[in-house]
Amino acid sequence: MRSVLASLSLVLVTSCATYHDVLMRGQLDYEKNDHERALAVFRALEADQSHFDVTEEAHYAYLRGMTDYRIGYRADARHWLMVAKAVDEKNPDALPADWKTRLNTTLKELNEEVYGGGIAALTNDKTKAPKEETPKPVEKEKKDEP
């Protein structure tokens, strides 16, 4: 009986969580450098973005982009950071100043990669990324044996 009540209370507490609460949980995971968990939270929340106000929309896009960036999903990071920048440009107080600085620095880096090597430069699949020439191995000279 006790486990049934515990399960029921867990369901009630979870169902009372708002989209804002879930976003905050993802932000806390991000700030603790638990990027895999944060990304899971943000991906689960993606379909519910329509419930966000403008500030939450900007925060979601920024946190999602920076999480993708830290994990190495550079193309996704660029997408979400551009969304955050667009929302912030329409609503200048949507992001904190330090987030804006980091957003601009990161977007500049990602854009330079794209401008230099195309969108494939951001891929995780190194077979699609621009190929670098690798030096051919140098053959050792054979010594004459006596």
Summary of the structure (lengths in Angstrom):
residues: 146
radius of gyration: 22.6
end to end distance: 88.6
largest distance: 88.6
contacts: 360
relative contact order: 0.09
helix: 72%
strand: 0%
